[in-house]
Amino acid sequence: MQTCGCGDDFCQSFYTAPTPAGAYGDGHRNICLDAPWPGHLILDAVLDEIRYVEVLYRLPLC
C-alpha cells in the first residue's frame, strides 16, 4: 500500500495497486460512498478493481 503523498493535511488517501503513469484511462470510475464520519470517502476503480481510496477531511486513521 502506498499513501497519496500530496502533503495536504486533510488527505489520508492511499493506493491499493501500483501508481499509474498518468491517468487511469478507459474503465475508470469514481464511486462516492457515504462516509461514516464527517468527510469524504471515494473509491477510484478501474474495470471494477479498486485502485485508489480517497479519504478526505477525516480525523487521523493512525
MDTraj code that builds the backbone (N, CA, C; nanometers):
import mdtraj as md
import numpy as np

residues = "MET GLN THR CYS GLY CYS GLY ASP ASP PHE CYS GLN SER PHE TYR THR ALA PRO THR PRO ALA GLY ALA TYR GLY ASP GLY HIS ARG ASN ILE CYS LEU ASP ALA PRO TRP PRO GLY HIS LEU ILE LEU ASP ALA VAL LEU ASP GLU ILE ARG TYR VAL GLU VAL LEU TYR ARG LEU PRO LEU CYS".split()
xyz = np.array([
    [0.0852, -0.1171, 0.0000],
    [0.0000, 0.0000, 0.0000],
    [0.0900, 0.1236, 0.0000],
    [0.0543, 0.2204, -0.0818],
    [0.1296, 0.3448, -0.0926],
    [0.0360, 0.4616, -0.0634],
    [0.0795, 0.5518, 0.0238],
    [-0.0027, 0.6684, 0.0544],
    [0.0023, 0.7675, -0.0605],
    [-0.0914, 0.8597, -0.0593],
    [-0.1053, 0.9591, -0.1648],
    [0.0232, 1.0409, -0.1815],
    [0.0738, 1.0956, -0.0717],
    [0.1966, 1.1740, -0.0783],
    [0.1782, 1.3183, -0.1210],
    [0.0531, 1.3650, -0.1283],
    [0.0287, 1.5028, -0.1719],
    [0.0737, 1.6054, -0.0679],
    [0.0755, 1.5643, 0.0597],
    [0.1177, 1.6551, 0.1652],
    [0.0078, 1.7398, 0.2245],
    [-0.1143, 1.7314, 0.1707],
    [-0.2260, 1.8077, 0.2270],
    [-0.2652, 1.7489, 0.3620],
    [-0.2873, 1.8349, 0.4607],
    [-0.3177, 1.7860, 0.5955],
    [-0.4554, 1.7220, 0.6075],
    [-0.5421, 1.7399, 0.5094],
    [-0.6766, 1.6820, 0.5124],
    [-0.6856, 1.5502, 0.4360],
    [-0.5751, 1.5059, 0.3770],
    [-0.5760, 1.3876, 0.2897],
    [-0.5070, 1.2693, 0.3563],
    [-0.5769, 1.1538, 0.3587],
    [-0.5210, 1.0267, 0.4064],
    [-0.5435, 0.9175, 0.3015],
    [-0.5464, 0.9605, 0.1760],
    [-0.5744, 0.8700, 0.0654],
    [-0.4586, 0.7740, 0.0420],
    [-0.4895, 0.6595, -0.0223],
    [-0.3864, 0.5594, -0.0471],
    [-0.4204, 0.4755, -0.1703],
    [-0.3158, 0.4206, -0.2308],
    [-0.3292, 0.3332, -0.3472],
    [-0.3398, 0.1886, -0.3002],
    [-0.4179, 0.1100, -0.3734],
    [-0.4300, -0.0326, -0.3455],
    [-0.3657, -0.1154, -0.4565],
    [-0.3100, -0.0455, -0.5554],
    [-0.2408, -0.1073, -0.6684],
    [-0.1279, -0.0123, -0.7067],
    [-0.0354, -0.0539, -0.7912],
    [0.0727, 0.0364, -0.8302],
    [0.0196, 0.1689, -0.8854],
    [0.0925, 0.2754, -0.8555],
    [0.0554, 0.4093, -0.9019],
    [0.0588, 0.4129, -1.0542],
    [-0.0457, 0.4695, -1.1176],
    [-0.0468, 0.4734, -1.2638],
    [0.0516, 0.5782, -1.3172],
    [0.0969, 0.5568, -1.4378],
    [0.1791, 0.6563, -1.5073],
    [0.0838, 0.7442, -1.5871],
    [0.0297, 0.8469, -1.5228],
    [-0.0693, 0.9323, -1.5869],
    [-0.2093, 0.8967, -1.5417],
    [-0.3055, 0.9196, -1.6294],
    [-0.4462, 0.8931, -1.5978],
    [-0.4763, 0.7436, -1.6050],
    [-0.5833, 0.7031, -1.5364],
    [-0.6225, 0.5623, -1.5387],
    [-0.6738, 0.5188, -1.6753],
    [-0.7399, 0.6060, -1.7480],
    [-0.7868, 0.5727, -1.8827],
    [-0.9213, 0.5026, -1.8835],
    [-0.9435, 0.4230, -1.9871],
    [-1.0716, 0.3546, -2.0067],
    [-1.1037, 0.2633, -1.8892],
    [-1.2293, 0.2575, -1.8553],
    [-1.2753, 0.1709, -1.7484],
    [-1.2667, 0.2327, -1.6103],
    [-1.2197, 0.3593, -1.6003],
    [-1.2070, 0.4267, -1.4705],
    [-1.3398, 0.4896, -1.4301],
    [-1.3715, 0.4770, -1.3020],
    [-1.4886, 0.5458, -1.2474],
    [-1.4645, 0.5762, -1.1004],
    [-1.5309, 0.6803, -1.0524],
    [-1.5280, 0.7179, -0.9114],
    [-1.6561, 0.6695, -0.8459],
    [-1.6424, 0.6123, -0.7282],
    [-1.7574, 0.5638, -0.6529],
    [-1.7600, 0.6403, -0.5211],
    [-1.8554, 0.7306, -0.5071],
    [-1.8672, 0.8119, -0.3861],
    [-1.9513, 0.7359, -0.2841],
    [-1.8943, 0.7163, -0.1667],
    [-1.9629, 0.6448, -0.0597],
    [-2.0035, 0.7425, 0.0499],
    [-2.1054, 0.7076, 0.1258],
    [-2.1434, 0.7857, 0.2432],
    [-2.0485, 0.7468, 0.3560],
    [-1.9536, 0.8343, 0.3837],
    [-1.8552, 0.8061, 0.4882],
    [-1.9238, 0.8025, 0.6246],
    [-1.8823, 0.7113, 0.7120],
    [-1.9416, 0.7039, 0.8459],
    [-1.8804, 0.8072, 0.9408],
    [-1.8171, 0.9093, 0.8855],
    [-1.7588, 1.0195, 0.9620],
    [-1.7774, 1.1456, 0.8788],
    [-1.7618, 1.2629, 0.9383],
    [-1.7650, 1.3855, 0.8577],
    [-1.6456, 1.3846, 0.7620],
    [-1.6694, 1.3975, 0.6366],
    [-1.5634, 1.3966, 0.5365],
    [-1.6068, 1.3205, 0.4128],
    [-1.5083, 1.2795, 0.3330],
    [-1.5364, 1.2138, 0.2053],
    [-1.4635, 1.0807, 0.1955],
    [-1.5300, 0.9838, 0.1344],
    [-1.4721, 0.8532, 0.1058],
    [-1.5084, 0.8194, -0.0386],
    [-1.4068, 0.8153, -0.1244],
    [-1.4288, 0.7957, -0.2677],
    [-1.3359, 0.6850, -0.3157],
    [-1.3905, 0.5889, -0.3882],
    [-1.3118, 0.4813, -0.4452],
    [-1.2869, 0.5100, -0.5925],
    [-1.1644, 0.4941, -0.6368],
    [-1.1313, 0.5013, -0.7783],
    [-1.1159, 0.3577, -0.8254],
    [-1.2000, 0.3175, -0.9181],
    [-1.1989, 0.1797, -0.9681],
    [-1.1674, 0.1786, -1.1169],
    [-1.0942, 0.0778, -1.1586],
    [-1.0645, 0.0552, -1.2995],
    [-1.1085, -0.0871, -1.3304],
    [-1.2043, -0.0974, -1.4210],
    [-1.2602, -0.2277, -1.4575],
    [-1.3028, -0.3055, -1.3330],
    [-1.3717, -0.2367, -1.2430],
    [-1.4279, -0.2922, -1.1193],
    [-1.3238, -0.3380, -1.0177],
    [-1.1999, -0.2946, -1.0312],
    [-1.0960, -0.3220, -0.9313],
    [-1.0599, -0.1901, -0.8630],
    [-1.0681, -0.1866, -0.7310],
    [-1.0361, -0.0643, -0.6570],
    [-0.8857, -0.0404, -0.6654],
    [-0.8487, 0.0780, -0.7149],
    [-0.7083, 0.1124, -0.7317],
    [-0.6623, 0.2194, -0.6339],
    [-0.7563, 0.3033, -0.5866],
    [-0.7200, 0.4176, -0.5025],
    [-0.8368, 0.4473, -0.4108],
    [-0.8087, 0.4765, -0.2857],
    [-0.9117, 0.5100, -0.1875],
    [-0.8847, 0.6521, -0.1398],
    [-0.9788, 0.7407, -0.1677],
    [-0.9663, 0.8799, -0.1247],
    [-1.0344, 0.8952, 0.0116],
    [-0.9556, 0.9335, 0.1104],
    [-1.0040, 0.9571, 0.2465],
    [-0.9716, 1.1028, 0.2765],
    [-1.0755, 1.1862, 0.2781],
    [-1.0550, 1.3304, 0.2896],
    [-1.1327, 1.3890, 0.4066],
    [-1.0692, 1.4800, 0.4748],
    [-1.1310, 1.5537, 0.5877],
    [-1.1787, 1.4606, 0.6990],
    [-1.0966, 1.3649, 0.7358],
    [-1.1277, 1.2718, 0.8433],
    [-1.0211, 1.2868, 0.9514],
    [-1.0580, 1.2608, 1.0746],
    [-0.9577, 1.2580, 1.1814],
    [-0.8535, 1.1523, 1.1457],
    [-0.7284, 1.1667, 1.1904],
    [-0.6231, 1.0727, 1.1527],
    [-0.6603, 0.9258, 1.1767],
    [-0.6269, 0.8416, 1.0803],
    [-0.6535, 0.6979, 1.0897],
    [-0.5563, 0.6300, 1.1862],
    [-0.4329, 0.6765, 1.1912],
    [-0.3340, 0.6153, 1.2791],
    [-0.2633, 0.7218, 1.3601],
])
top = md.Topology()
chain = top.add_chain()
for i, resn in enumerate(residues, 1):
    res = top.add_residue(resn, chain, resSeq=i)
    for name in ("N", "CA", "C"):
        top.add_atom(name, md.element.get_by_symbol(name[0]), res)
traj = md.Trajectory(xyz[None], top)
